[in-house]
Amino acid sequence: MEIAIDALNIAGIRPFWKAVLGYTDEAGAEGAEDPLVDPLRQGPAIWFQQMDLARPQRNRIHLDVSVPHDEAPRRIEAALAAGGRLVSATRAPAFWVLADREGNEACVTTWQGRDN
């Protein structure tokens, strides 16, 4: 399985997805528009498809990225440093909602705070 993300500016959003997922460049494919892979080889590959025009109400994506609670702050900071933005932290530490430059969202989730 692979996940494709449609984007107007692949080079602009790819660093966010690399950081928030904790992924790496695919071997031999380290360009600004190349696929990303899970370094542990457990998750699906991510690739990016160039869009010609914006489709704001179609093909939006939202991924939940579950990490150990002590990894969450590092993952969030890396995603923000890579051009992402914090959408909401109201449910932290259960999850934080982040978004890339085109508005595609990812939640960084932990096991903490799930009983509330």
C-alpha positions in Angstrom: 0.0 0.0 0.0 1.1 3.6 -0.7 -0.5 6.9 0.1 -0.6 9.7 -2.5 -1.0 13.3 -1.5 -2.2 15.7 -4.2 -0.3 19.0 -4.0 0.2 22.3 -5.8 3.6 22.8 -4.3 5.2 19.4 -3.5 8.5 20.8 -2.5 6.7 23.1 -0.1 4.7 20.4 1.8 7.1 17.4 1.5 9.3 18.5 4.4 6.3 18.7 6.7 5.2 15.1 5.9 8.8 13.9 6.2 9.0 15.4 9.7 5.6 14.6 11.1 5.7 11.0 10.0 9.4 10.5 10.9 10.0 9.2 7.4 13.1 9.3 5.3 13.9 9.7 1.6 13.5 6.7 -0.6 16.8 5.1 -1.4 18.2 6.8 -4.6 15.4 9.3 -4.6 16.2 12.3 -2.5 14.7 15.1 -4.6 12.2 17.7 -3.5 9.4 15.8 -5.1 10.4 12.2 -4.5 8.6 9.6 -2.3 9.1 9.2 1.4 9.4 5.8 3.2 9.1 4.5 6.7 12.7 3.8 8.0 11.3 0.8 9.9 9.5 -0.5 6.8 6.2 -0.8 8.7 4.2 2.0 7.3 3.1 2.7 3.7 5.3 4.8 1.3 4.1 8.4 0.7 4.3 9.9 -2.7 3.1 13.2 -4.1 1.1 13.9 -7.2 1.3 17.3 -8.9 -2.0 19.2 -9.2 -2.5 21.8 -11.9 -5.3 23.6 -10.1 -6.5 23.8 -6.5 -9.4 21.5 -5.5 -10.2 22.8 -2.0 -13.1 20.4 -1.4 -11.6 17.2 -3.0 -9.0 14.8 -2.0 -8.1 16.4 1.3 -6.1 14.1 3.6 -5.9 13.7 7.4 -3.4 11.2 8.9 -3.1 10.2 12.6 0.5 9.5 13.6 0.7 7.6 16.9 4.0 8.1 18.8 5.3 7.4 22.3 4.3 10.3 24.6 8.0 11.4 25.0 8.5 11.6 21.2 5.5 13.8 20.6 7.1 17.2 21.4 10.1 16.4 19.1 7.8 15.3 16.3 5.6 18.4 16.6 8.6 20.8 16.7 10.1 19.1 13.6 6.8 19.4 11.7 6.5 23.1 12.6 10.1 23.7 11.7 9.4 22.1 8.3 6.7 24.6 7.5 3.7 23.1 9.3 1.4 25.0 11.6 -0.4 24.0 14.8 -4.1 23.9 14.2 -5.2 22.9 17.7 -3.7 21.6 21.0 -7.0 21.6 22.9 -7.0 17.7 23.2 -3.3 17.4 24.1 -1.6 15.2 25.2 -4.1 12.8 23.5 -3.5 14.6 20.2 -2.3 17.8 18.5 -3.7 18.8 15.1 -1.1 20.1 12.6 -1.4 21.1 9.0 0.9 21.4 6.0 1.1 24.6 3.9 -1.8 23.5 1.8 -4.1 22.7 4.7 -3.7 18.9 4.8 -3.9 17.8 8.4 -2.0 15.3 10.6 -2.6 14.5 14.2 0.3 13.6 16.4 -1.3 11.2 19.0 -0.2 9.6 22.2 -1.9 7.2 24.7 -2.0 9.9 27.3 -5.2 11.8 28.1 -7.4 9.3 26.3 -9.6 8.8 29.4 -10.9 12.4 29.4 
